[in-house]
Amino acid sequence: MKARIPPFTAAKKKAAIEELKREYQKIAAKERDDLTRRIIKTVIFVMHDEFGFGRERNERLFKRFTEVLEESDKDEIFWEHIDREVIDYLGFPFERDYTENGRVISESDYANRNRTG
């Protein structure tokens, strides 16, 4: 018995690709949320274990953290300000972040883009 496979039209292919993109975005968002939650829990643990932060101090820390992070949506060069403090002033060896067309890109992505484009 021979199976008949219906043709995959351009419209069906486009719809399938769009559905895959939506599903990928859902999975990627969940992974980001999971990773963020785990990082925050780890920082809370370290702040408590190493520096004696209790519940109230950790709440204040993350309230301020949230406030500062929300500024990144309003300040076009937010990450350049953060890099100036964290990398230049405090001396931490992080990769720099830049803002290009309203989106944050890492130093390596910025360099790759300028090298190839």
N, CA, C and O atoms as CSV, one atom per row, in Angstrom:
chain,resi,resn,atom,element,x,y,z
A,1,MET,N,N,0.844,-1.177,0.000
A,1,MET,CA,C,0.000,0.000,0.000
A,1,MET,C,C,0.892,1.244,0.000
A,1,MET,O,O,1.805,1.368,0.817
A,2,LYS,N,N,0.621,2.130,-0.900
A,2,LYS,CA,C,1.389,3.362,-1.001
A,2,LYS,C,C,0.642,4.480,-0.278
A,2,LYS,O,O,-0.563,4.666,-0.446
A,3,ALA,N,N,1.406,5.221,0.534
A,3,ALA,CA,C,0.803,6.357,1.239
A,3,ALA,C,C,0.915,7.590,0.358
A,3,ALA,O,O,1.921,7.817,-0.313
A,4,ARG,N,N,-0.138,8.367,0.384
A,4,ARG,CA,C,-0.126,9.615,-0.369
A,4,ARG,C,C,0.145,10.742,0.609
A,4,ARG,O,O,-0.616,10.953,1.553
A,5,ILE,N,N,1.228,11.464,0.382
A,5,ILE,CA,C,1.578,12.584,1.249
A,5,ILE,C,C,1.157,13.859,0.535
A,5,ILE,O,O,1.620,14.156,-0.566
A,6,PRO,N,N,0.268,14.608,1.184
A,6,PRO,CA,C,-0.184,15.843,0.533
A,6,PRO,C,C,0.963,16.841,0.404
A,6,PRO,O,O,1.860,16.869,1.246
A,7,PRO,N,N,0.935,17.645,-0.630
A,7,PRO,CA,C,2.009,18.626,-0.830
A,7,PRO,C,C,2.044,19.647,0.308
A,7,PRO,O,O,1.010,20.041,0.848
A,8,PHE,N,N,3.247,20.055,0.648
A,8,PHE,CA,C,3.447,21.048,1.697
A,8,PHE,C,C,3.543,22.404,1.016
A,8,PHE,O,O,4.595,22.762,0.487
A,9,THR,N,N,2.470,23.146,1.026
A,9,THR,CA,C,2.431,24.424,0.317
A,9,THR,C,C,3.275,25.465,1.041
A,9,THR,O,O,3.638,25.292,2.205
A,10,ALA,N,N,3.578,26.539,0.339
A,10,ALA,CA,C,4.372,27.627,0.927
A,10,ALA,C,C,3.642,28.232,2.123
A,10,ALA,O,O,4.271,28.587,3.120
A,11,ALA,N,N,2.336,28.350,2.031
A,11,ALA,CA,C,1.555,28.917,3.139
A,11,ALA,C,C,1.611,28.002,4.368
A,11,ALA,O,O,1.738,28.476,5.497
A,12,LYS,N,N,1.517,26.688,4.137
A,12,LYS,CA,C,1.598,25.743,5.253
A,12,LYS,C,C,2.989,25.752,5.862
A,12,LYS,O,O,3.143,25.668,7.080
A,13,LYS,N,N,3.995,25.855,5.016
A,13,LYS,CA,C,5.372,25.896,5.502
A,13,LYS,C,C,5.591,27.147,6.349
A,13,LYS,O,O,6.209,27.078,7.412
A,14,LYS,N,N,5.092,28.281,5.887
A,14,LYS,CA,C,5.228,29.536,6.617
A,14,LYS,C,C,4.507,29.444,7.965
A,14,LYS,O,O,5.039,29.890,8.983
A,15,ALA,N,N,3.312,28.875,7.977
A,15,ALA,CA,C,2.539,28.724,9.212
A,15,ALA,C,C,3.267,27.796,10.189
A,15,ALA,O,O,3.293,28.054,11.393
A,16,ALA,N,N,3.851,26.729,9.676
A,16,ALA,CA,C,4.583,25.793,10.531
A,16,ALA,C,C,5.811,26.466,11.138
A,16,ALA,O,O,6.112,26.261,12.314
A,17,ILE,N,N,6.513,27.257,10.355
A,17,ILE,CA,C,7.692,27.968,10.849
A,17,ILE,C,C,7.303,28.967,11.932
A,17,ILE,O,O,7.982,29.083,12.953
A,18,GLU,N,N,6.209,29.688,11.704
A,18,GLU,CA,C,5.736,30.653,12.700
A,18,GLU,C,C,5.355,29.948,14.002
A,18,GLU,O,O,5.643,30.454,15.086
A,19,GLU,N,N,4.716,28.796,13.902
A,19,GLU,CA,C,4.344,28.031,15.097
A,19,GLU,C,C,5.592,27.558,15.837
A,19,GLU,O,O,5.637,27.605,17.067
A,20,LEU,N,N,6.597,27.107,15.106
A,20,LEU,CA,C,7.852,26.700,15.729
A,20,LEU,C,C,8.523,27.868,16.445
A,20,LEU,O,O,9.054,27.703,17.544
A,21,LYS,N,N,8.501,29.046,15.828
A,21,LYS,CA,C,9.082,30.234,16.448
A,21,LYS,C,C,8.365,30.572,17.748
A,21,LYS,O,O,9.011,30.888,18.748
A,22,ARG,N,N,7.025,30.508,17.743
A,22,ARG,CA,C,6.243,30.795,18.958
A,22,ARG,C,C,6.575,29.797,20.064
A,22,ARG,O,O,6.755,30.180,21.220
A,23,GLU,N,N,6.656,28.529,19.708
A,23,GLU,CA,C,6.976,27.502,20.705
A,23,GLU,C,C,8.389,27.697,21.249
A,23,GLU,O,O,8.619,27.552,22.450
A,24,TYR,N,N,9.328,28.021,20.375
A,24,TYR,CA,C,10.698,28.260,20.812
A,24,TYR,C,C,10.749,29.442,21.778
A,24,TYR,O,O,11.437,29.382,22.798
A,25,GLN,N,N,10.021,30.518,21.462
A,25,GLN,CA,C,10.010,31.691,22.334
A,25,GLN,C,C,9.437,31.351,23.708
A,25,GLN,O,O,9.914,31.867,24.719
A,26,LYS,N,N,8.422,30.493,23.758
A,26,LYS,CA,C,7.857,30.069,25.044
A,26,LYS,C,C,8.889,29.288,25.850
A,26,LYS,O,O,9.061,29.520,27.047
A,27,ILE,N,N,9.569,28.366,25.186
A,27,ILE,CA,C,10.577,27.542,25.869
A,27,ILE,C,C,11.743,28.413,26.344
A,27,ILE,O,O,12.216,28.263,27.470
A,28,ALA,N,N,12.201,29.321,25.481
A,28,ALA,CA,C,13.314,30.196,25.842
A,28,ALA,C,C,12.939,31.103,27.016
A,28,ALA,O,O,13.760,31.330,27.905
A,29,ALA,N,N,11.713,31.619,27.029
A,29,ALA,CA,C,11.255,32.473,28.126
A,29,ALA,C,C,11.207,31.692,29.435
A,29,ALA,O,O,11.596,32.210,30.481
A,30,LYS,N,N,10.734,30.456,29.382
A,30,LYS,CA,C,10.683,29.630,30.589
A,30,LYS,C,C,12.092,29.351,31.100
A,30,LYS,O,O,12.338,29.414,32.305
A,31,GLU,N,N,13.016,29.043,30.196
A,31,GLU,CA,C,14.392,28.793,30.604
A,31,GLU,C,C,15.017,30.036,31.227
A,31,GLU,O,O,15.741,29.934,32.218
A,32,ARG,N,N,14.743,31.219,30.651
A,32,ARG,CA,C,15.252,32.473,31.219
A,32,ARG,C,C,14.677,32.697,32.612
A,32,ARG,O,O,15.404,33.056,33.539
A,33,ASP,N,N,13.366,32.483,32.757
A,33,ASP,CA,C,12.723,32.667,34.062
A,33,ASP,C,C,13.287,31.699,35.094
A,33,ASP,O,O,13.543,32.079,36.236
A,34,ASP,N,N,13.481,30.446,34.688
A,34,ASP,CA,C,14.041,29.448,35.606
A,34,ASP,C,C,15.452,29.840,36.034
A,34,ASP,O,O,15.786,29.767,37.216
A,35,LEU,N,N,16.276,30.253,35.081
A,35,LEU,CA,C,17.649,30.635,35.389
A,35,LEU,C,C,17.672,31.869,36.296
A,35,LEU,O,O,18.443,31.917,37.254
A,36,THR,N,N,16.841,32.854,36.003
A,36,THR,CA,C,16.767,34.060,36.820
A,36,THR,C,C,16.373,33.719,38.249
A,36,THR,O,O,16.979,34.220,39.197
A,37,ARG,N,N,15.365,32.874,38.412
A,37,ARG,CA,C,14.915,32.466,39.745
A,37,ARG,C,C,16.047,31.782,40.505
A,37,ARG,O,O,16.257,32.061,41.686
A,38,ARG,N,N,16.773,30.896,39.845
A,38,ARG,CA,C,17.857,30.176,40.498
A,38,ARG,C,C,19.006,31.103,40.890
A,38,ARG,O,O,19.602,30.941,41.954
A,39,ILE,N,N,19.315,32.068,40.036
A,39,ILE,CA,C,20.364,33.034,40.353
A,39,ILE,C,C,19.964,33.870,41.564
A,39,ILE,O,O,20.770,34.075,42.471
A,40,ILE,N,N,18.737,34.348,41.580
A,40,ILE,CA,C,18.269,35.164,42.701
A,40,ILE,C,C,18.284,34.357,43.995
A,40,ILE,O,O,18.713,34.863,45.032
A,41,LYS,N,N,17.825,33.113,43.949
A,41,LYS,CA,C,17.851,32.281,45.150
A,41,LYS,C,C,19.282,32.056,45.628
A,41,LYS,O,O,19.534,32.052,46.833
A,42,THR,N,N,20.218,31.871,44.705
A,42,THR,CA,C,21.609,31.660,45.070
A,42,THR,C,C,22.194,32.912,45.722
A,42,THR,O,O,22.900,32.821,46.726
A,43,VAL,N,N,21.899,34.074,45.152
A,43,VAL,CA,C,22.399,35.322,45.733
A,43,VAL,C,C,21.820,35.514,47.136
A,43,VAL,O,O,22.550,35.897,48.050
A,44,ILE,N,N,20.531,35.257,47.321
A,44,ILE,CA,C,19.920,35.367,48.649
A,44,ILE,C,C,20.627,34.440,49.632
A,44,ILE,O,O,20.934,34.835,50.757
A,45,PHE,N,N,20.883,33.209,49.203
A,45,PHE,CA,C,21.570,32.253,50.072
A,45,PHE,C,C,22.953,32.769,50.469
A,45,PHE,O,O,23.312,32.750,51.647
A,46,VAL,N,N,23.740,33.236,49.469
A,46,VAL,CA,C,25.097,33.707,49.749
A,46,VAL,C,C,25.061,34.936,50.649
A,46,VAL,O,O,25.858,35.045,51.581
A,47,MET,N,N,24.152,35.853,50.380
A,47,MET,CA,C,24.046,37.052,51.212
A,47,MET,C,C,23.715,36.675,52.655
A,47,MET,O,O,24.212,37.307,53.588
A,48,HIS,N,N,22.900,35.674,52.842
A,48,HIS,CA,C,22.566,35.209,54.191
A,48,HIS,C,C,23.742,34.459,54.810
A,48,HIS,O,O,24.150,34.749,55.934
A,49,ASP,N,N,24.277,33.503,54.077
A,49,ASP,CA,C,25.304,32.614,54.602
A,49,ASP,C,C,26.625,33.334,54.853
A,49,ASP,O,O,27.244,33.144,55.900
A,50,GLU,N,N,27.057,34.147,53.915
A,50,GLU,CA,C,28.372,34.779,54.006
A,50,GLU,C,C,28.342,36.123,54.730
A,50,GLU,O,O,29.294,36.473,55.428
A,51,PHE,N,N,27.258,36.873,54.570
A,51,PHE,CA,C,27.229,38.245,55.086
A,51,PHE,C,C,26.159,38.489,56.147
A,51,PHE,O,O,26.005,39.614,56.621
A,52,GLY,N,N,25.416,37.444,56.524
A,52,GLY,CA,C,24.451,37.559,57.605
A,52,GLY,C,C,23.166,38.302,57.256
A,52,GLY,O,O,22.437,38.729,58.152
A,53,PHE,N,N,22.883,38.459,55.978
A,53,PHE,CA,C,21.635,39.128,55.598
A,53,PHE,C,C,20.460,38.254,56.009
A,53,PHE,O,O,20.409,37.065,55.695
A,54,GLY,N,N,19.518,38.865,56.716
A,54,GLY,CA,C,18.283,38.169,57.048
A,54,GLY,C,C,17.239,38.454,55.982
A,54,GLY,O,O,17.542,38.979,54.911
A,55,ARG,N,N,16.022,38.101,56.296
A,55,ARG,CA,C,14.926,38.282,55.345
A,55,ARG,C,C,14.739,39.745,54.960
A,55,ARG,O,O,14.596,40.056,53.777
A,56,GLU,N,N,14.738,40.652,55.945
A,56,GLU,CA,C,14.473,42.072,55.664
A,56,GLU,C,C,15.571,42.699,54.806
A,56,GLU,O,O,15.272,43.433,53.863
A,57,ARG,N,N,16.835,42.421,55.120
A,57,ARG,CA,C,17.923,42.997,54.328
A,57,ARG,C,C,17.917,42.443,52.910
A,57,ARG,O,O,18.155,43.181,51.954
A,58,ASN,N,N,17.647,41.152,52.766
A,58,ASN,CA,C,17.551,40.571,51.418
A,58,ASN,C,C,16.378,41.162,50.659
A,58,ASN,O,O,16.480,41.393,49.454
A,59,GLU,N,N,15.260,41.413,51.342
A,59,GLU,CA,C,14.126,42.054,50.668
A,59,GLU,C,C,14.493,43.451,50.200
A,59,GLU,O,O,14.149,43.839,49.084
A,60,ARG,N,N,15.201,44.225,51.054
A,60,ARG,CA,C,15.638,45.560,50.654
A,60,ARG,C,C,16.598,45.490,49.477
A,60,ARG,O,O,16.511,46.285,48.541
A,61,LEU,N,N,17.522,44.520,49.536
A,61,LEU,CA,C,18.483,44.337,48.448
A,61,LEU,C,C,17.757,44.102,47.131
A,61,LEU,O,O,18.065,44.753,46.132
A,62,PHE,N,N,16.806,43.192,47.114
A,62,PHE,CA,C,16.149,42.862,45.854
A,62,PHE,C,C,15.101,43.875,45.435
A,62,PHE,O,O,14.756,43.954,44.256
A,63,LYS,N,N,14.584,44.658,46.388
A,63,LYS,CA,C,13.712,45.770,46.007
A,63,LYS,C,C,14.544,46.802,45.241
A,63,LYS,O,O,14.132,47.286,44.186
A,64,ARG,N,N,15.715,47.128,45.783
A,64,ARG,CA,C,16.592,48.086,45.111
A,64,ARG,C,C,17.119,47.530,43.796
A,64,ARG,O,O,17.204,48.252,42.803
A,65,PHE,N,N,17.469,46.255,43.786
A,65,PHE,CA,C,17.913,45.582,42.566
A,65,PHE,C,C,16.857,45.726,41.469
A,65,PHE,O,O,17.175,46.057,40.327
A,66,THR,N,N,15.608,45.474,41.829
A,66,THR,CA,C,14.507,45.584,40.866
A,66,THR,C,C,14.353,47.012,40.371
A,66,THR,O,O,14.138,47.237,39.180
A,67,GLU,N,N,14.461,47.985,41.283
A,67,GLU,CA,C,14.354,49.396,40.895
A,67,GLU,C,C,15.446,49.777,39.901
A,67,GLU,O,O,15.180,50.425,38.889
A,68,VAL,N,N,16.673,49.369,40.202
A,68,VAL,CA,C,17.801,49.701,39.318
A,68,VAL,C,C,17.624,49.013,37.969
A,68,VAL,O,O,17.859,49.623,36.925
A,69,LEU,N,N,17.213,47.754,37.985
A,69,LEU,CA,C,17.019,47.030,36.729
A,69,LEU,C,C,15.906,47.647,35.890
A,69,LEU,O,O,15.995,47.671,34.662
A,70,GLU,N,N,14.857,48.146,36.546
A,70,GLU,CA,C,13.776,48.805,35.803
A,70,GLU,C,C,14.251,50.074,35.118
A,70,GLU,O,O,13.683,50.477,34.103
A,71,GLU,N,N,15.290,50.714,35.661
A,71,GLU,CA,C,15.874,51.896,35.026
A,71,GLU,C,C,16.446,51.557,33.656
A,71,GLU,O,O,16.518,52.419,32.781
A,72,SER,N,N,16.853,50.298,33.467
A,72,SER,CA,C,17.451,49.911,32.191
A,72,SER,C,C,16.471,50.063,31.037
A,72,SER,O,O,16.886,50.222,29.889
A,73,ASP,N,N,15.170,50.016,31.330
A,73,ASP,CA,C,14.164,50.206,30.283
A,73,ASP,C,C,14.031,51.673,29.893
A,73,ASP,O,O,13.597,51.986,28.784
A,74,LYS,N,N,14.406,52.576,30.807
A,74,LYS,CA,C,14.211,54.014,30.577
A,74,LYS,C,C,15.484,54.717,30.111
A,74,LYS,O,O,15.417,55.733,29.421
A,75,ASP,N,N,16.647,54.174,30.490
A,75,ASP,CA,C,17.924,54.806,30.203
A,75,ASP,C,C,18.580,54.109,29.018
A,75,ASP,O,O,18.931,52.931,29.097
A,76,GLU,N,N,18.741,54.835,27.931
A,76,GLU,CA,C,19.257,54.245,26.702
A,76,GLU,C,C,20.685,53.727,26.838
A,76,GLU,O,O,21.069,52.784,26.146
A,77,ILE,N,N,21.467,54.330,27.716
A,77,ILE,CA,C,22.845,53.883,27.879
A,77,ILE,C,C,23.076,53.319,29.293
A,77,ILE,O,O,24.161,53.467,29.856
A,78,PHE,N,N,22.064,52.687,29.845
A,78,PHE,CA,C,22.105,52.124,31.191
A,78,PHE,C,C,23.299,51.210,31.392
A,78,PHE,O,O,24.029,51.346,32.374
A,79,TRP,N,N,23.506,50.270,30.461
A,79,TRP,CA,C,24.559,49.277,30.657
A,79,TRP,C,C,25.944,49.893,30.545
A,79,TRP,O,O,26.892,49.376,31.135
A,80,GLU,N,N,26.083,50.988,29.798
A,80,GLU,CA,C,27.361,51.681,29.774
A,80,GLU,C,C,27.654,52.293,31.146
A,80,GLU,O,O,28.800,52.298,31.596
A,81,HIS,N,N,26.600,52.816,31.815
A,81,HIS,CA,C,26.761,53.365,33.172
A,81,HIS,C,C,27.170,52.256,34.146
A,81,HIS,O,O,28.082,52.434,34.955
A,82,ILE,N,N,26.493,51.123,34.061
A,82,ILE,CA,C,26.794,49.992,34.936
A,82,ILE,C,C,28.229,49.517,34.695
A,82,ILE,O,O,28.964,49.262,35.648
A,83,ASP,N,N,28.629,49.397,33.426
A,83,ASP,CA,C,29.980,48.948,33.103
A,83,ASP,C,C,31.041,49.912,33.636
A,83,ASP,O,O,32.106,49.489,34.086
A,84,ARG,N,N,30.741,51.206,33.580
A,84,ARG,CA,C,31.697,52.189,34.078
A,84,ARG,C,C,31.965,51.953,35.569
A,84,ARG,O,O,33.110,52.029,36.014
A,85,GLU,N,N,30.930,51.672,36.325
A,85,GLU,CA,C,31.093,51.418,37.762
A,85,GLU,C,C,31.723,50.053,38.029
A,85,GLU,O,O,32.718,49.948,38.747
A,86,VAL,N,N,31.133,49.010,37.445
A,86,VAL,CA,C,31.520,47.639,37.788
A,86,VAL,C,C,32.863,47.248,37.179
A,86,VAL,O,O,33.676,46.615,37.853
A,87,ILE,N,N,33.112,47.607,35.936
A,87,ILE,CA,C,34.350,47.211,35.263
A,87,ILE,C,C,35.455,48.242,35.511
A,87,ILE,O,O,36.545,47.900,35.969
A,88,ASP,N,N,35.154,49.517,35.198
A,88,ASP,CA,C,36.192,50.540,35.274
A,88,ASP,C,C,36.537,50.930,36.711
A,88,ASP,O,O,37.716,51.019,37.054
A,89,TYR,N,N,35.535,51.161,37.553
A,89,TYR,CA,C,35.793,51.631,38.911
A,89,TYR,C,C,36.116,50.485,39.871
A,89,TYR,O,O,37.117,50.535,40.586
A,90,LEU,N,N,35.256,49.440,39.887
A,90,LEU,CA,C,35.454,48.343,40.827
A,90,LEU,C,C,36.451,47.298,40.321
A,90,LEU,O,O,37.011,46.543,41.115
A,91,GLY,N,N,36.676,47.251,39.008
A,91,GLY,CA,C,37.693,46.371,38.450
A,91,GLY,C,C,37.264,44.926,38.222
A,91,GLY,O,O,38.114,44.039,38.148
A,92,PHE,N,N,35.958,44.674,38.109
A,92,PHE,CA,C,35.516,43.306,37.823
A,92,PHE,C,C,35.713,43.003,36.339
A,92,PHE,O,O,35.433,43.858,35.498
A,93,PRO,N,N,36.187,41.808,36.002
A,93,PRO,CA,C,36.502,41.472,34.602
A,93,PRO,C,C,35.302,40.950,33.816
A,93,PRO,O,O,35.329,39.825,33.315
A,94,PHE,N,N,34.261,41.752,33.707
A,94,PHE,CA,C,33.087,41.362,32.932
A,94,PHE,C,C,33.217,41.824,31.490
A,94,PHE,O,O,33.963,42.754,31.185
A,95,GLU,N,N,32.483,41.162,30.615
A,95,GLU,CA,C,32.341,41.611,29.238
A,95,GLU,C,C,31.449,42.845,29.245
A,95,GLU,O,O,30.469,42.893,29.988
A,96,ARG,N,N,31.772,43.835,28.434
A,96,ARG,CA,C,30.963,45.057,28.370
A,96,ARG,C,C,29.688,44.822,27.566
A,96,ARG,O,O,29.625,43.942,26.707
A,97,ASP,N,N,28.675,45.633,27.866
A,97,ASP,CA,C,27.419,45.613,27.129
A,97,ASP,C,C,27.196,46.981,26.508
A,97,ASP,O,O,27.527,48.008,27.101
A,98,TYR,N,N,26.635,46.984,25.315
A,98,TYR,CA,C,26.363,48.210,24.590
A,98,TYR,C,C,24.893,48.254,24.205
A,98,TYR,O,O,24.209,47.231,24.161
A,99,THR,N,N,24.430,49.460,23.930
A,99,THR,CA,C,23.058,49.623,23.463
A,99,THR,C,C,23.104,50.008,21.998
A,99,THR,O,O,23.764,50.973,21.614
A,100,GLU,N,N,22.397,49.244,21.190
A,100,GLU,CA,C,22.354,49.527,19.758
A,100,GLU,C,C,20.900,49.432,19.302
A,100,GLU,O,O,20.271,48.380,19.418
A,101,ASN,N,N,20.385,50.516,18.796
A,101,ASN,CA,C,18.998,50.572,18.341
A,101,ASN,C,C,18.018,50.128,19.432
A,101,ASN,O,O,17.044,49.426,19.162
A,102,GLY,N,N,18.296,50.552,20.665
A,102,GLY,CA,C,17.391,50.244,21.757
A,102,GLY,C,C,17.523,48.851,22.342
A,102,GLY,O,O,16.766,48.496,23.246
A,103,ARG,N,N,18.472,48.040,21.851
A,103,ARG,CA,C,18.667,46.679,22.355
A,103,ARG,C,C,20.059,46.559,22.939
A,103,ARG,O,O,21.015,47.145,22.430
A,104,VAL,N,N,20.163,45.793,24.014
A,104,VAL,CA,C,21.461,45.562,24.644
A,104,VAL,C,C,22.169,44.444,23.905
A,104,VAL,O,O,21.588,43.391,23.644
A,105,ILE,N,N,23.436,44.680,23.567
A,105,ILE,CA,C,24.250,43.640,22.946
A,105,ILE,C,C,25.561,43.546,23.711
A,105,ILE,O,O,26.054,44.545,24.235
A,106,SER,N,N,26.118,42.356,23.775
A,106,SER,CA,C,27.370,42.148,24.504
A,106,SER,C,C,28.548,42.643,23.690
A,106,SER,O,O,28.446,42.876,22.486
A,107,GLU,N,N,29.660,42.797,24.370
A,107,GLU,CA,C,30.889,43.266,23.728
A,107,GLU,C,C,31.304,42.338,22.588
A,107,GLU,O,O,31.701,42.804,21.520
A,108,SER,N,N,31.212,41.021,22.813
A,108,SER,CA,C,31.615,40.074,21.770
A,108,SER,C,C,30.668,40.132,20.575
A,108,SER,O,O,31.116,40.046,19.431
A,109,ASP,N,N,29.369,40.276,20.820
A,109,ASP,CA,C,28.424,40.411,19.711
A,109,ASP,C,C,28.664,41.708,18.945
A,109,ASP,O,O,28.569,41.738,17.718
A,110,TYR,N,N,28.975,42.776,19.671
A,110,TYR,CA,C,29.251,44.063,19.064
A,110,TYR,C,C,30.488,43.981,18.170
A,110,TYR,O,O,30.494,44.494,17.051
A,111,ALA,N,N,31.540,43.326,18.682
A,111,ALA,CA,C,32.770,43.171,17.904
A,111,ALA,C,C,32.541,42.307,16.675
A,111,ALA,O,O,33.029,42.630,15.592
A,112,ASN,N,N,31.809,41.218,16.828
A,112,ASN,CA,C,31.519,40.340,15.686
A,112,ASN,C,C,30.704,41.074,14.635
A,112,ASN,O,O,30.946,40.911,13.439
A,113,ARG,N,N,29.757,41.867,15.061
A,113,ARG,CA,C,28.911,42.597,14.126
A,113,ARG,C,C,29.738,43.607,13.342
A,113,ARG,O,O,29.550,43.757,12.135
A,114,ASN,N,N,30.645,44.298,14.013
A,114,ASN,CA,C,31.471,45.308,13.352
A,114,ASN,C,C,32.547,44.693,12.457
A,114,ASN,O,O,32.969,45.306,11.476
A,115,ARG,N,N,32.985,43.491,12.795
A,115,ARG,CA,C,33.986,42.800,11.981
A,115,ARG,C,C,33.379,42.293,10.683
A,115,ARG,O,O,34.000,42.382,9.624
A,116,THR,N,N,32.146,41.752,10.767
A,116,THR,CA,C,31.533,41.133,9.587
A,116,THR,C,C,30.651,42.105,8.819
A,116,THR,O,O,30.372,41.878,7.642
A,117,GLY,N,N,30.212,43.167,9.448
A,117,GLY,CA,C,29.256,44.032,8.767
A,117,GLY,C,C,29.760,45.334,8.554
A,117,GLY,O,O,29.067,46.180,7.989
